[in-house]
Amino acid sequence: MDKRVLALVSACALGALALTSCGSGGSGGGGGGTDADGKATLKLVAADYGDKESNSSKNYWNKVAAAFTAANPGITVDVQVVNWNDIDKQVKTMIQSGNVPDILQTGGYADKVADDLLYKAEDVLSPATRGDLIDSFATAGQVKGVQYGIPFVSSARALFYNKAVFQQAGITQPPTSWEELRKDAELVKAKVPGVTPYALPLGPEEAQGESMIWELGDGGGPTGKDGAYTLNSQANVDTFRWLKSGLVDPGLTYANPATTDRKTAFADFAAGKAAMLNGHPSLIQMAQAGKVDYGVAPIPGKDGPLSSTLGVADWMMAFKKNGHRDQIRKFLDFAYAKDNQLAFDETYNLMPVTQSALQELTTGGKHQDLQPFFALLPHAVFYPLGDTTWDAVSAEIKKSVGSAVSGDPAKVLGDLQKKAQDAVANK
């Protein structure tokens, strides 16, 4: 997913933006929005899940848009696909300039709810489409009990390891604890020159994910049981102190994790240049393409495997400003049809968010490589997606949490906690 999911509780229980739309403006709720000639143009901006031009998400969305317009001649869809590093910034700029989209597919929705920009999910999805969403994902799209975020794809994290590198280093099984991981990394460094023992990406692409995975390993995380931010909890500070002393200072990872993005870590693993990293299912295809003999295991925690892995959902949302409610509803019902959902999930080896796609993926016999992730997902935990300050707080984490493994973790996390508390106070 360059660039950037919630428990499939029942079945298997358990991932940028549109330009301004043509048509009648207005702030909202109605279902009109046709142009003077009786036609309408929807603007869709979506995140790019590909890692090269040939598998860019624009190829998928262009096909969906063309098929939709063929079935609905009065509605056209303009597609813009934006890479994950730029999408948050571009979305913010578009909204601030009044260039508000019709449909956005990206990583978060709650800040748009806070600004009263979005249609409710029930306004832009038919009952059949809403009923096909996996319940836990639909719930995760809620703010104060009302669903605005529409899950689009899901994923979960697990430890990937290079079996050939492990064999060269004399390692017989994947690590289950931080100390085992450190010892394995030392063996790789000593016996397999030129390979990064553990790929630690704390750069701005998705530092909030990698940091949360490690924090979970010591019972921490971005929030406490009451939902309040706890970015500088003792558990989190201890986690980053261990990363600094256990991996970074001994040279068992990148020289500067704060400037290393997940895209780089994934590419290194797929090229056989990294022994271990935390990854999601789309890394499977990359590893296979690079002919890497890989294994997947639960993520090591401080004293043993994580009981709860990180789950992630990426979201679809519909903006009210251009008044295209009915046209958006038609497009989203089309995009969430089983065949379209399967096409996207299978292109990027991602997890589904609809019951129909899940049923197909788990019973079709073609996706044995995803079984470890299906097994982990019932125990997944998630970002505080329904908190309307999370997008802003997440952006701050992306920018600076990586410096906690080169500087003073307590200071870095303390500064982040203050920014989070300021965001809460000002919402």
Backbone torsions as a table, in degrees:
resi	resn	phi	psi	omega
1	MET	NA	61.9	-161.5
2	ASP	-47.2	111.8	-179.7
3	LYS	109.6	-41.9	148.8
4	ARG	-166.9	NA	NA
5	VAL	NA	142.0	-155.0
6	LEU	-147.1	156.5	-166.8
7	ALA	-59.7	136.4	172.5
8	LEU	-83.4	82.2	-168.2
9	VAL	-68.7	-44.7	-176.6
10	SER	-84.1	-81.5	-171.0
11	ALA	-55.7	-60.3	177.4
12	CYS	-140.2	9.1	-170.8
13	ALA	23.2	124.2	179.5
14	LEU	-30.9	NA	NA
15	GLY	NA	NA	NA
16	ALA	NA	-6.8	173.3
17	LEU	176.5	154.3	179.3
18	ALA	-92.9	145.9	175.5
19	LEU	-76.3	179.5	179.7
20	THR	-63.6	143.9	-178.4
21	SER	-91.0	148.4	169.2
22	CYS	-72.6	163.7	173.1
23	GLY	109.8	-175.3	-175.7
24	SER	-64.9	136.5	-177.7
25	GLY	-84.2	-131.5	-178.4
26	GLY	93.9	160.5	-172.1
27	SER	-93.9	0.2	176.9
28	GLY	165.4	-124.3	-145.9
29	GLY	-39.7	-21.7	-172.8
30	GLY	-70.1	169.5	-177.8
31	GLY	-106.6	13.0	-178.7
32	GLY	-74.8	-126.2	173.9
33	GLY	92.5	17.8	174.9
34	THR	-86.9	155.3	178.1
35	ASP	-81.1	176.4	-176.3
36	ALA	-60.3	-30.1	-179.2
37	ASP	-88.3	9.9	178.2
38	GLY	83.7	1.5	179.4
39	LYS	-107.4	168.9	-180.0
40	ALA	-142.1	147.7	174.6
41	THR	-118.7	122.9	175.0
42	LEU	-95.3	139.9	176.2
43	LYS	-106.3	121.2	179.3
44	LEU	-116.9	130.1	169.6
45	VAL	-121.2	132.5	-174.7
46	ALA	-134.0	151.0	176.8
47	ALA	-73.5	150.5	-178.1
48	ASP	-95.9	118.2	-179.6
49	TYR	-94.5	-5.3	-179.4
50	GLY	-81.5	163.7	176.8
51	ASP	-114.5	5.9	175.7
52	LYS	-160.3	170.2	-174.8
53	GLU	-59.3	-38.8	-174.2
54	SER	-67.1	-24.8	178.6
55	ASN	-118.5	23.8	176.2
56	SER	-59.5	144.6	179.3
57	SER	-63.7	-17.0	178.6
58	LYS	-62.8	-30.0	178.3
59	ASN	-64.3	-43.6	177.6
60	TYR	-63.5	-51.3	-174.7
61	TRP	-67.5	-34.1	176.2
62	ASN	-63.1	-38.9	177.7
63	LYS	-66.8	-44.7	178.8
64	VAL	-61.9	-44.7	-178.9
65	ALA	-62.0	-43.0	-179.7
66	ALA	-64.8	-43.0	179.5
67	ALA	-66.4	-37.8	178.9
68	PHE	-64.5	-46.2	-179.3
69	THR	-64.8	-35.3	176.6
70	ALA	-61.7	-35.3	178.9
71	ALA	-85.5	-19.6	-177.8
72	ASN	-134.9	76.7	-170.3
73	PRO	-59.1	-20.4	-179.1
74	GLY	-83.5	-3.6	-176.1
75	ILE	-127.2	124.2	173.0
76	THR	-110.4	157.7	-178.5
77	VAL	-127.0	118.0	173.1
78	ASP	-89.4	126.4	-173.8
79	VAL	-109.5	132.4	170.5
80	GLN	-129.7	125.7	179.2
81	VAL	-111.8	131.5	-173.1
82	VAL	-126.0	140.0	179.9
83	ASN	-69.4	157.5	-173.3
84	TRP	-63.7	-30.5	-179.1
85	ASN	-66.2	-29.1	-173.2
86	ASP	-105.6	-13.5	-167.2
87	ILE	-65.1	-42.4	-178.8
88	ASP	-61.2	-44.2	-179.1
89	LYS	-65.7	-42.6	-179.4
90	GLN	-66.1	-39.8	178.2
91	VAL	-61.4	-46.5	-179.5
92	LYS	-60.2	-43.9	179.9
93	THR	-64.2	-43.0	178.9
94	MET	-59.8	-46.7	-178.6
95	ILE	-65.8	-43.6	-179.8
96	GLN	-62.8	-31.9	-178.9
97	SER	-86.8	0.2	-178.7
98	GLY	82.5	5.3	-178.4
99	ASN	-88.9	61.7	-168.8
100	VAL	-81.6	137.6	-177.7
101	PRO	-80.7	175.2	168.6
102	ASP	-90.0	-45.5	-175.1
103	ILE	-135.8	135.9	179.0
104	LEU	-129.7	133.2	173.7
105	GLN	-122.3	112.4	-175.4
106	THR	-158.1	-156.9	-169.7
107	GLY	-94.7	-11.4	-177.3
108	GLY	-155.2	156.1	-175.0
109	TYR	-132.2	-21.2	-165.3
110	ALA	-65.2	-33.6	179.9
111	ASP	-65.2	-30.9	177.4
112	LYS	-71.2	-32.0	175.7
113	VAL	-65.6	-41.1	-179.2
114	ALA	-60.2	-31.6	179.7
115	ASP	-93.3	9.2	176.6
116	ASP	57.1	45.0	-177.3
117	LEU	-99.4	-16.7	-166.5
118	LEU	-109.0	148.8	166.0
119	TYR	-70.5	150.6	168.3
120	LYS	-67.8	150.9	179.7
121	ALA	-58.4	-37.2	-178.2
122	GLU	-66.1	-19.4	178.9
123	ASP	-80.7	-22.2	-172.3
124	VAL	-125.2	12.1	174.3
125	LEU	-132.5	137.6	174.8
126	SER	-68.5	158.7	176.5
127	PRO	-56.1	-35.0	-179.4
128	ALA	-66.0	-42.7	179.7
129	THR	-68.6	-43.2	177.9
130	ARG	-61.1	-39.6	-178.9
131	GLY	-68.8	-21.0	-179.6
132	ASP	-83.6	-16.1	178.9
133	LEU	-68.0	138.6	175.2
134	ILE	-62.6	130.3	-169.1
135	ASP	-54.3	-44.0	-175.1
136	SER	-65.2	-31.3	177.9
137	PHE	-73.0	-41.8	178.1
138	ALA	-59.9	-41.8	178.2
139	THR	-63.2	-39.2	-179.9
140	ALA	-66.7	-16.1	177.5
141	GLY	-87.9	8.8	-176.0
142	GLN	-94.0	146.8	167.1
143	VAL	-123.7	119.0	-177.9
144	LYS	52.6	42.5	173.7
145	GLY	84.1	0.8	179.9
146	VAL	-117.3	129.8	-177.3
147	GLN	-84.4	124.6	173.1
148	TYR	-119.0	-40.7	179.2
149	GLY	-78.8	130.7	179.1
150	ILE	-108.8	113.3	-177.6
151	PRO	-60.0	141.8	-179.3
152	PHE	-115.8	-49.2	173.3
153	VAL	-140.7	160.8	179.2
154	SER	-131.5	165.2	-179.0
155	SER	-161.7	168.6	174.5
156	ALA	-147.0	163.8	-175.6
157	ARG	-108.1	143.5	175.0
158	ALA	-146.5	167.6	177.3
159	LEU	-84.4	124.3	171.0
160	PHE	-99.6	141.5	176.4
161	TYR	-141.7	148.7	-179.0
162	ASN	-88.1	111.4	-175.3
163	LYS	-64.1	-38.1	-178.7
164	ALA	-66.5	-42.1	177.9
165	VAL	-64.3	-42.6	177.7
166	PHE	-58.7	-42.6	-179.6
167	GLN	-63.4	-42.1	177.9
168	GLN	-62.2	-35.0	-177.9
169	ALA	-85.0	-4.7	-179.2
170	GLY	80.1	22.8	179.8
171	ILE	-95.9	126.5	-172.9
172	THR	-99.5	-16.1	179.7
173	GLN	-154.4	155.8	-177.7
174	PRO	-67.7	153.0	-179.8
175	PRO	-69.5	150.7	178.2
176	THR	-116.8	-9.1	-179.6
177	SER	-138.4	167.5	178.2
178	TRP	-60.3	-42.8	-177.5
179	GLU	-65.6	-40.1	176.1
180	GLU	-63.7	-40.4	178.6
181	LEU	-62.3	-44.1	179.3
182	ARG	-60.5	-45.0	-179.6
183	LYS	-64.4	-40.6	177.4
184	ASP	-64.0	-40.3	178.6
185	ALA	-62.8	-38.2	178.0
186	GLU	-64.2	-39.1	178.2
187	LEU	-64.5	-41.8	178.3
188	VAL	-62.6	-45.7	-179.1
189	LYS	-60.5	-39.1	-176.1
190	ALA	-76.8	-33.0	-169.2
191	LYS	-112.5	-13.7	-178.0
192	VAL	-129.8	77.2	-178.4
193	PRO	-58.9	147.3	177.2
194	GLY	86.4	-1.4	178.8
195	VAL	-111.9	129.9	175.0
196	THR	-72.4	120.0	-175.6
197	PRO	-60.2	-49.8	175.5
198	TYR	-132.3	123.4	-179.9
199	ALA	-85.2	109.2	-175.6
200	LEU	-110.2	95.3	-178.7
201	PRO	-92.2	103.9	177.1
202	LEU	-114.8	23.8	175.2
203	GLY	-76.6	178.2	-169.7
204	PRO	-70.2	-9.7	-177.8
205	GLU	-64.0	-51.9	-179.3
206	GLU	-152.2	45.9	-179.2
207	ALA	-63.8	-27.2	-179.8
208	GLN	-65.0	-29.4	178.8
209	GLY	-76.5	-51.5	-180.0
210	GLU	-60.7	-41.1	-179.2
211	SER	-66.4	-39.5	-179.7
212	MET	-66.4	-37.8	178.0
213	ILE	-57.7	-47.6	-179.3
214	TRP	-67.7	-38.3	179.0
215	GLU	-63.2	-38.9	177.5
216	LEU	-59.2	-29.3	-178.4
217	GLY	-65.4	-18.8	177.7
218	ASP	-119.3	22.7	177.6
219	GLY	78.6	13.7	180.0
220	GLY	-99.6	-154.3	-177.7
221	GLY	147.5	176.0	-176.1
222	PRO	-72.5	-23.2	-179.1
223	THR	-134.5	160.0	175.2
224	GLY	-92.3	-175.6	-177.8
225	LYS	-62.2	-26.3	179.9
226	ASP	-86.3	0.7	178.7
227	GLY	89.8	-7.5	-179.9
228	ALA	-77.4	150.5	-180.0
229	TYR	-66.9	136.4	178.7
230	THR	-134.3	47.1	-173.5
231	LEU	-62.8	-29.9	-178.6
232	ASN	-107.7	29.2	175.8
233	SER	-59.8	159.1	-179.8
234	GLN	-60.7	-37.9	179.3
235	ALA	-61.6	-42.1	-179.9
236	ASN	-68.3	-41.6	178.0
237	VAL	-61.5	-44.5	179.2
238	ASP	-61.3	-37.6	179.1
239	THR	-60.3	-47.8	-177.7
240	PHE	-72.5	-29.7	174.1
241	ARG	-64.3	-39.3	178.4
242	TRP	-67.7	-43.4	178.2
243	LEU	-57.3	-42.2	-178.5
244	LYS	-65.8	-50.0	-175.8
245	SER	-80.3	-30.6	-173.8
246	GLY	-88.9	-30.7	-176.0
247	LEU	-121.9	-47.2	-171.1
248	VAL	-75.6	-54.6	-177.2
249	ASP	-60.5	-36.9	178.1
250	PRO	-78.6	1.9	178.5
251	GLY	74.2	32.9	-178.6
252	LEU	-96.5	4.5	176.7
253	THR	-144.1	-159.6	179.4
254	TYR	-67.0	153.0	-180.0
255	ALA	-63.4	-34.8	179.7
256	ASN	-137.3	84.7	-179.7
257	PRO	-57.3	-27.9	-177.0
258	ALA	-65.2	-19.7	178.8
259	THR	-111.7	11.0	-179.1
260	THR	-106.1	119.5	-179.5
261	ASP	-89.9	162.8	178.4
262	ARG	-59.6	-35.9	179.3
263	LYS	-56.2	-42.1	178.2
264	THR	-65.4	-45.0	-179.4
265	ALA	-61.7	-43.9	179.5
266	PHE	-63.9	-43.5	179.8
267	ALA	-62.9	-39.6	178.1
268	ASP	-63.1	-43.5	179.8
269	PHE	-64.1	-42.8	-178.8
270	ALA	-68.0	-20.0	177.5
271	ALA	-96.1	4.9	-179.3
272	GLY	77.2	17.4	-175.5
273	LYS	-102.5	2.9	176.8
274	ALA	-137.0	138.6	-175.9
275	ALA	-86.4	-36.0	-175.7
276	MET	-146.0	151.1	170.7
277	LEU	-170.4	163.2	172.3
278	ASN	-86.0	127.9	-176.1
279	GLY	-140.6	171.0	176.5
280	HIS	-118.4	175.4	-169.8
281	PRO	-58.3	-27.1	-178.4
282	SER	-66.4	-18.1	176.4
283	LEU	-68.0	-22.4	178.9
284	ILE	-58.0	-49.1	-178.9
285	GLN	-63.6	-39.9	179.3
286	MET	-64.0	-42.4	179.6
287	ALA	-65.5	-41.2	178.6
288	GLN	-64.3	-41.3	178.9
289	ALA	-63.7	-32.9	178.3
290	GLY	-86.7	5.0	179.3
291	LYS	57.9	38.9	176.8
292	VAL	-92.0	127.1	175.9
293	ASP	-82.7	98.6	-171.4
294	TYR	-108.9	160.8	171.0
295	GLY	-127.5	159.3	178.6
296	VAL	-126.6	133.5	-178.7
297	ALA	-144.8	163.0	173.7
298	PRO	-58.4	149.4	-178.7
299	ILE	-71.7	131.6	177.2
300	PRO	-66.5	138.4	170.8
301	GLY	-107.4	-175.0	-177.1
302	LYS	-56.5	-46.5	-175.1
303	ASP	-117.2	5.3	-179.2
304	GLY	165.5	177.0	-177.0
305	PRO	-58.4	146.7	177.6
306	LEU	-59.9	133.2	174.1
307	SER	-80.2	-21.8	178.5
308	SER	-134.1	117.7	177.7
309	THR	-88.0	169.7	177.2
310	LEU	-80.6	126.6	171.9
311	GLY	-107.6	148.5	-176.6
312	VAL	-137.6	139.9	171.0
313	ALA	-124.5	141.8	168.4
314	ASP	-106.8	155.4	-160.4
315	TRP	-126.5	151.4	168.5
316	MET	-109.4	144.5	176.7
317	MET	-149.4	156.2	-175.7
318	ALA	-122.8	128.4	-176.9
319	PHE	-92.7	143.9	-174.3
320	LYS	-82.7	-25.1	-162.3
321	LYS	-54.3	-41.1	-173.0
322	ASN	-88.8	-0.4	172.9
323	GLY	70.4	23.6	-176.0
324	HIS	-98.5	39.6	-173.7
325	ARG	-57.1	-49.5	-175.3
326	ASP	-66.2	-39.0	178.8
327	GLN	-68.1	-39.6	176.8
328	ILE	-61.6	-42.8	-179.9
329	ARG	-58.7	-44.5	178.6
330	LYS	-62.7	-42.7	-178.2
331	PHE	-67.9	-44.1	-178.2
332	LEU	-66.3	-39.6	175.4
333	ASP	-59.4	-37.8	178.2
334	PHE	-68.2	-46.2	-177.2
335	ALA	-66.2	-29.2	-178.4
336	TYR	-91.9	4.6	173.4
337	ALA	-60.1	149.0	-171.9
338	LYS	-53.7	-46.8	-175.8
339	ASP	-63.5	-38.2	178.6
340	ASN	-69.8	-40.1	177.3
341	GLN	-64.7	-43.9	178.9
342	LEU	-62.1	-40.1	-178.9
343	ALA	-59.9	-42.7	179.9
344	PHE	-70.7	-47.5	-178.1
345	ASP	-58.9	-42.0	-176.8
346	GLU	-75.9	-29.0	177.1
347	THR	-62.4	-40.4	-174.3
348	TYR	-112.1	7.5	179.7
349	ASN	55.4	47.0	179.5
350	LEU	-106.4	167.2	-178.6
351	MET	-87.9	152.2	-177.8
352	PRO	-81.8	167.5	174.2
353	VAL	-123.9	-4.0	177.8
354	THR	-111.7	148.8	-179.4
355	GLN	-63.1	-38.6	-177.3
356	SER	-66.0	-42.0	178.6
357	ALA	-69.2	-38.9	178.4
358	LEU	-61.0	-44.1	179.5
359	GLN	-59.6	-43.6	-179.7
360	GLU	-65.1	-43.0	-176.0
361	LEU	-69.9	-34.4	-175.4
362	THR	-87.5	-16.8	-177.2
363	THR	-114.1	-8.4	-175.8
364	GLY	-76.9	-14.8	177.2
365	GLY	80.7	3.7	-176.8
366	LYS	-98.7	-2.4	-168.0
367	HIS	-129.2	47.4	176.7
368	GLN	-62.1	-28.6	-179.4
369	ASP	-66.3	-18.5	-179.4
370	LEU	-91.3	-8.5	-175.0
371	GLN	-57.2	-39.6	177.4
372	PRO	-59.0	-32.9	-179.6
373	PHE	-76.5	-39.2	175.0
374	PHE	-59.1	-36.3	179.9
375	ALA	-69.1	-33.1	-178.1
376	LEU	-79.2	-29.5	-168.7
377	LEU	-62.6	-33.2	178.7
378	PRO	-59.4	-17.7	-176.5
379	HIS	-111.7	16.8	-176.3
380	ALA	-74.4	151.3	172.3
381	VAL	-122.6	161.9	-165.8
382	PHE	-134.9	162.5	172.0
383	TYR	-58.6	157.9	175.4
384	PRO	-75.9	68.8	-169.1
385	LEU	-64.2	-32.7	-177.3
386	GLY	-78.7	-6.5	176.7
387	ASP	-80.1	122.0	-174.9
388	THR	-68.1	-8.7	176.3
389	THR	-95.8	-5.0	-171.5
390	TRP	-62.0	-41.1	-178.6
391	ASP	-59.4	-42.0	179.4
392	ALA	-68.2	-42.6	179.8
393	VAL	-66.6	-42.3	178.1
394	SER	-59.5	-40.8	179.0
395	ALA	-61.7	-38.3	178.0
396	GLU	-68.4	-39.5	177.5
397	ILE	-60.7	-45.2	179.9
398	LYS	-56.7	-40.1	-174.4
399	LYS	-71.5	-35.9	-166.4
400	SER	-131.3	-10.6	-174.2
401	VAL	-65.3	-26.8	179.7
402	GLY	-61.2	-26.6	179.9
403	SER	-71.6	-9.4	178.6
404	ALA	-70.1	-16.2	178.6
405	VAL	-98.9	3.8	173.5
406	SER	-120.4	-28.8	178.9
407	GLY	-107.4	-145.5	-179.4
408	ASP	-91.2	110.7	-178.3
409	PRO	-56.2	-39.7	-178.2
410	ALA	-62.5	-40.5	179.9
411	LYS	-69.6	-46.2	-178.3
412	VAL	-61.3	-47.5	-179.0
413	LEU	-70.9	-31.9	175.4
414	GLY	-63.9	-41.7	176.9
415	ASP	-63.3	-40.1	178.4
416	LEU	-66.2	-38.7	178.7
417	GLN	-62.5	-40.8	178.6
418	LYS	-62.6	-41.8	178.8
419	LYS	-64.6	-37.0	178.4
420	ALA	-66.8	-42.5	179.0
421	GLN	-66.5	-36.1	176.4
422	ASP	-63.9	-39.7	179.6
423	ALA	-63.4	-39.9	178.5
424	VAL	-65.9	-42.4	-178.8
425	ALA	-66.2	-28.9	-174.9
426	ASN	-98.9	1.0	-175.8
427	LYS	-75.7	NA	NA
